[in-house]
Structures are given as structure tokens and as C-alpha cells.
Amino acid sequence: MAFVPFIPDLSDWELFNDQLIHYFDEQQVPNVNEDDWKIVADFFAGNSTFAAFGVSNGDGFIDWTDWAGQFITAVNGGDDA
């Protein structure tokens, strides 16, 4: 898995979702409104490629930025990546 170069804290949902769609275009990432961000979280958690990195679904996260931070950390190989 490649290093994910974008930071969710520096974007809004629309930009972050667009970046996921662009960066992982072969995965056919859903394009959803911010209110439906858990659809994207569930999509990645249910994808065997990303699940192998410990990507979580949206359960237990307050908002998309909390989940996105965990997603980026997991995909990039942990807190030390």
C-alpha cells in the first residue's frame, strides 16, 4: 500500500472524499455527502485490502475526521509512518 499523502485535518469532507476517490480509483470509492460518511468508512473496512491494515468502520467515531485520522494512520503503517 502506498503512503497516503493527504491530511484530513486540513480539508472538509467533500475534498477528503474526492481525494479518496482519486487516490484509490481502482477501488470505486463511494461519493457521498458528509452526513453519510460512514458509508465510506464501512466500504473501506469491508474491503479486504484495507481491512488487512486494520482500517475500522465508522462505529465508535464521533465524526468523519476522527475516523479519517485512524484510516490514514492505519494505511500509512501506524503512528510512526
N, C-alpha and C positions, 0 to 999 in steps of 0.2 A: 504494500500500500504506500502510496506517495505521501509526502508531507503536505498537509492541508495549510495553505498559506494565508487564509483569511481569519479574521478575529471577530467573533460575534458581538463583542462589546462595542465594536466600532461601526456597527451597522444597525439598520432596522430589519424587521422580519422580511420584507419584500426583497431587499438586497441580499440577505443571507440565503433565503430560499433560491433566489436566482443564481447565486454562486454555487450552491449545491447542485442545482440542475446543470449548470455549465461544467463544473469540475468533475462531476460523476455522470456525465451524459449517457454513458452506456447502461446505467442502472435504471433509467427512466424514472427519476425522482418526481414525485407529485408536486404540482404547482398549486399551492393552497393559500388562502387568506390567513392572516395572523391568528385569528380565532380558532383555526383548525390545525395549528402547528403540530399537535400530537399525531396527526395522520402521517406527517413526515417522520417524526420520531419513531412511530410504530413501524413504518416502512423500513427504516434502516435497522432497527432491532430485529426485524423478521427476515432480513437479508443475510444469508449465511456468510457472505464475505465480511460484512460489518459486525455481525454477531460474534465472530471469531476474535474481534478486537475488544469485545466487552462493551459494545455500544448498547445503551439502555433505551427502553421505550420511554414514553412520556410520563409514566406513572411516578408519582412522588416528586415531580419537579413543579415549582411554583409557576414558572413561565418558560417561554422558549429559550431565553438567554441562559438560564440555569442548565437546561438540557443541552444546548448548543456548546456550552463550555465543556461539559462532560464528553460530548461527541468528539470535539476537536482534540481533547486530551487523549481519549482512547485511540483515535485513528492515528494520531501523531506519536503514539508509543509511550504515553504516560506523562507525568508532571515534569520529567527531566528532558523531554524531547525538545 
